[in-house]
Amino acid sequence: MAGLFDGFEGYRVLTDVDVDSALKVALVAVDANVLLNLYRYNARTTNDLLAIFERFGDRLAVPHQAMLEFHRNRLAAIGNPDAAVQEVRAALQKNQRSTSDALARWAKQVALAEADLTRLQGDVSKVFEEVLDAIGRAEPDRVHAATPATEDRVLTRLGTLVEGKVLPRPKDDVWSQWITEGKQRVEDQRPPGYLDADKEDENPEGAAGDYLVYWQACQEAIQRQLDLVIITGDEKEDWWWRHRSVVIGPRHEMTKEFFDLSNGRQLFLLRPHDLLLRSATLNVQVSPDSLEDAGRVQQELDQVGTWTPEAVTQLLVRLDAEGQPQADVIREAAALGGTISREDVYGLCGYSDERMLRGFTRPTSRITADLQRAGRLPDPVTPILKPLYPDGVRASGFRVPAEVVAILRGSTSSSSFDSDADIEAGHTASNYRPLTDWLKAEAADAVPLTFADLEDVLGFPLASSARSHLPYWYSVRNPLGKAIAAGGFKASAVNLRSETVKLIRR
């Protein structure tokens, strides 16, 4: 007869004793984000974590995909320390001058003695000099993008640590099979990694990266007949079993899968902070400051950045240049207040009802990743096009971040350029019929025009909003947008400064 957890092994909550025991005997696999965080920690935290890793000896393993992602993203993790130092120095010097000037103005108002003012300004200068000196002392500890590998404190220590412990890439046919399986699991929303669906076009393995790390670690542990501990900085729910804000352990599907494949072995997930907390188990003494530092870095990584006008513009320009319809969808969603329905997407893109929207956000995700690697956008950031899945299966529409709506709409609401009297200008939809008829007779798939050209076709001036609000051109709720859509075209590459537009066939 079966017992309470027979067949339900993934739901067993393991004890601290179980975890401590596993750290002493299990295979320990390290994810790429843990290695990349070594650049984000201070030197003491990095040394403490590496000291723990050294205790694992030959039980330490780095999956091939984890090492690949480490090298791909290393420069982004290093960032630009020089720019950060210059920024903080400039800010402090500016504040020092403004503080000194404020003291001088105040001294004049209260008739403060010159000697007293000089003393106060000297005290202020001393404080700022101490801070600037502290910044200068910290600079030698930083690694820069151009730092030679032999002088990189992380690479030097890490190279010795992982020598002979990086798992080899499987043969091409096996690797391709794993990638295919990983992508299918993303489609089926099976953990881990299915929340990385938007990474499909970023690299050859697409969204299968997390699966490749997990699967190779599982295969290695099974081969060695060991329990498995995966150290990861990933906090997403496609790795972790959570109850509200409480992290319990690995997703129960993963625990059950490994249990079955390994004939009863246990799977554990730990974050770097968790590992530091358990350092005594491995007879390693770590600084309390390291625990605080690891928590700080994780909080910073969990914070979601915001889109800037420059990043939004660059993304839309690239989408337009590639002829991608997602640019129009983003603009229309912004014009509608942030959310666009599935039906409107199909209308804008000219899709047939049979077409699926799965993978629709891949071009925007790819360009977003490029902007992040170039340092023009924070990492992470809310996807500029986020699919809405109310039933978990079929996308009902897409949402764009609030800051993108504000950027594209400015201070003007959609109603102010879609339905005000200025837009109508006394003209009904029927007055725009000449434009529709002209487009229907057009043989070309792309028609570059000036605003004046359109006015010649219409026989009257465009609404003033056409010259002042970019989203106006991408809306199908005003007379011009309706006329263009009815003619089988859509607006693209609108330039308000040069007053040009390209109409492309849907």
SULMO-V648354 format. One record per pair of residues at least 6 apart in sequence whose ideal C-beta (glycine too) atoms are under 8 Angstrom apart, sorted by the first residue. I is the first residue (numbers start at 1). J is the second residue. If there is no record, write none. Layout:
BEGIN
i = [I;I]
j = [J;J]
END
This chain:
BEGIN
i = [5;5;8;9;9;9;10;10;10;10;10;10;10;10;10;11;12;13;13;14;14;14;18;18;19;19;19;20;20;22;22;22;22;23;23;23;23;24;24;25;25;25;26;26;26;26;26;26;26;26;27;27;27;27;27;27;27;27;27;27;28;28;28;28;28;28;28;28;29;29;29;29;29;29;29;29;29;29;29;29;30;30;30;30;30;30;30;31;31;31;31;31;31;31;31;32;32;32;32;32;32;32;32;33;33;33;34;34;34;34;34;35;35;35;35;35;36;36;36;36;36;37;37;37;37;37;37;38;38;38;38;38;39;39;39;39;39;39;40;40;40;40;41;41;41;41;41;42;42;42;43;43;44;44;44;44;45;45;45;45;45;45;46;46;46;47;48;48;48;48;48;48;49;49;49;49;49;50;50;50;51;51;52;52;52;52;52;52;53;53;54;55;55;55;56;58;59;60;60;60;61;61;61;61;61;62;62;62;62;63;63;63;63;63;63;64;64;64;64;64;64;64;65;65;65;65;65;66;67;67;69;72;75;76;76;76;76;78;78;78;79;80;80;81;81;81;81;82;85;85;88;89;89;92;92;92;93;95;96;96;96;99;100;100;100;103;103;103;103;104;104;106;107;107;107;141;143;143;143;149;149;150;167;167;167;169;170;170;178;178;178;178;178;179;179;179;179;179;181;181;181;182;182;182;182;182;182;182;182;182;183;183;183;183;185;185;185;185;185;186;186;186;186;186;186;186;186;187;188;189;190;191;191;191;191;191;192;192;192;192;192;192;192;192;193;193;193;193;193;193;193;193;194;194;195;195;195;196;196;196;196;197;198;198;198;198;198;198;199;199;199;199;199;200;200;200;200;200;201;201;201;201;202;202;202;203;205;210;210;210;213;214;214;217;217;218;218;218;218;218;218;221;221;221;221;221;222;222;222;225;225;226;227;227;227;227;228;228;228;228;228;228;229;229;229;230;230;230;230;230;231;231;231;231;232;232;232;232;233;233;233;233;235;235;235;237;238;239;239;239;239;240;240;240;240;240;240;241;241;241;241;241;241;241;242;249;249;249;250;250;250;254;255;255;258;258;258;259;259;259;270;271;272;272;273;273;273;273;276;276;276;276;277;279;279;301;304;304;304;304;305;305;305;305;305;306;306;306;306;306;307;307;307;307;307;307;307;307;308;308;308;309;310;311;311;311;312;312;312;312;314;314;314;315;315;315;315;315;316;316;316;318;319;319;319;319;319;319;320;320;320;322;323;323;324;325;325;325;325;326;326;326;326;326;327;328;328;328;328;328;328;329;329;329;329;329;329;330;330;330;330;330;330;331;331;331;331;331;331;332;332;332;332;332;332;332;333;333;333;333;333;333;333;334;334;334;334;334;334;334;335;335;335;335;335;335;335;335;335;335;336;336;336;337;337;338;338;338;338;338;339;339;339;339;339;340;340;340;341;341;342;342;342;342;342;344;344;345;345;345;345;345;346;346;346;347;347;348;348;348;349;350;350;350;357;357;358;360;360;360;360;361;361;361;361;361;364;364;364;365;368;368;368;368;371;372;372;372;382;383;384;384;384;385;385;385;386;386;386;386;387;387;387;388;388;388;388;388;389;389;390;408;408;409;409;410;412;414;414;414;416;417;417;417;417;417;417;417;417;418;418;418;418;419;419;420;422;422;422;423;423;423;423;423;423;424;424;425;425;425;427;427;428;429;429;429;431;431;431;432;432;432;432;432;433;434;434;434;435;435;435;435;435;435;435;436;436;436;436;437;438;438;439;439;439;439;439;439;439;440;440;442;442;445;445;446;446;446;446;447;447;447;447;448;448;448;449;449;449;449;450;450;450;451;451;451;451;451;451;452;454;454;455;455;462;463;463;463;465;465;466;466;466;467;467;468;470;470;472;472;472;473;473;473;473;473;474;474;474;474;475;476;476;481;484;484;484;485;488;488;489;489;489;489;490;490;490;491;491;491;492;492;492;492;493;493;493;494;494;495]
j = [11;12;256;255;256;259;241;250;251;252;253;254;255;256;259;252;255;248;249;249;266;268;266;268;268;270;278;278;281;227;229;266;268;229;278;281;282;281;282;59;226;227;59;221;226;227;228;229;266;268;59;61;217;220;221;224;226;227;228;229;53;56;59;60;61;229;230;231;61;62;63;66;213;217;220;221;228;229;230;231;53;60;61;62;66;230;231;63;66;213;230;231;232;233;234;65;66;67;68;69;70;73;213;232;233;234;49;231;232;233;272;62;66;67;70;158;70;73;74;77;233;77;233;272;294;297;301;46;49;50;154;158;74;77;78;79;143;154;77;297;300;301;49;290;293;294;297;141;289;293;141;153;287;289;290;293;276;287;289;290;293;294;153;154;157;157;276;279;284;286;287;290;272;275;276;290;294;157;158;161;284;286;275;276;279;282;284;286;60;161;161;282;283;284;282;165;226;161;162;165;165;166;167;217;220;162;165;166;167;167;212;213;216;217;220;166;167;168;169;170;212;216;205;209;212;213;216;213;162;166;209;203;145;372;373;375;379;143;144;145;375;145;375;139;142;143;144;144;135;139;135;132;135;128;131;132;128;128;124;125;128;124;121;124;125;117;120;121;124;117;121;112;116;117;120;153;152;153;154;155;156;156;216;217;220;175;178;216;208;211;212;215;216;204;205;206;208;212;208;211;215;193;205;207;208;209;210;211;212;215;200;206;207;208;191;193;194;208;211;193;194;196;197;200;207;208;211;358;194;392;253;238;239;251;253;254;210;211;214;234;238;239;251;254;207;208;209;210;211;214;238;239;207;238;236;237;238;207;209;210;238;207;207;361;362;364;365;383;206;207;209;365;369;206;207;359;362;365;362;363;365;366;365;366;369;209;212;234;238;239;230;230;254;228;230;228;257;258;261;262;267;227;228;258;262;265;261;262;265;262;265;265;265;266;267;268;258;262;265;266;267;268;268;269;270;250;267;268;269;270;270;271;272;275;239;269;270;271;271;272;298;301;271;298;302;251;251;250;251;254;269;247;248;249;250;251;269;247;248;249;250;251;252;255;248;255;268;269;267;268;269;267;266;267;265;266;267;265;266;267;278;298;294;298;291;294;295;298;286;290;291;294;291;285;286;380;378;380;381;382;377;378;379;380;381;378;381;382;401;403;377;381;382;384;401;403;404;407;376;377;407;407;376;371;376;377;384;404;407;408;367;371;376;364;367;368;371;384;327;330;331;367;326;327;330;363;364;367;327;492;493;363;492;504;363;348;349;350;490;360;361;363;364;385;492;348;349;474;490;491;492;340;345;348;349;385;398;364;384;385;400;404;408;408;470;471;473;474;475;340;344;348;471;474;475;476;339;340;385;398;399;400;405;400;404;405;407;408;409;471;408;409;414;417;418;471;472;474;475;477;344;414;475;405;414;399;400;401;402;405;388;397;398;399;400;397;398;399;396;397;357;394;395;396;397;397;476;351;357;360;397;398;352;353;355;476;485;474;476;490;506;488;490;506;387;395;395;385;387;395;398;383;385;386;387;398;383;384;385;383;377;381;383;384;377;378;379;381;401;401;400;401;404;398;399;400;398;399;400;401;395;397;398;395;396;397;398;399;395;396;396;470;471;469;471;469;469;471;475;477;465;423;465;468;469;471;472;475;478;472;475;477;478;477;478;465;463;464;465;463;464;465;472;478;479;463;479;460;461;463;460;479;479;479;482;483;458;460;479;458;479;480;482;483;483;457;458;459;454;457;458;480;483;484;487;483;484;486;487;487;457;487;447;483;484;487;488;489;503;487;488;487;489;504;505;502;503;504;505;489;502;503;504;500;501;502;500;501;502;503;499;500;501;462;466;467;499;500;501;499;462;501;461;462;480;472;478;480;472;478;472;473;480;496;499;496;494;496;478;480;481;480;481;491;494;501;481;490;491;494;481;482;485;491;490;491;503;506;505;506;503;504;505;506;503;504;506;501;502;503;501;502;503;504;500;501;502;500;501;501]
END
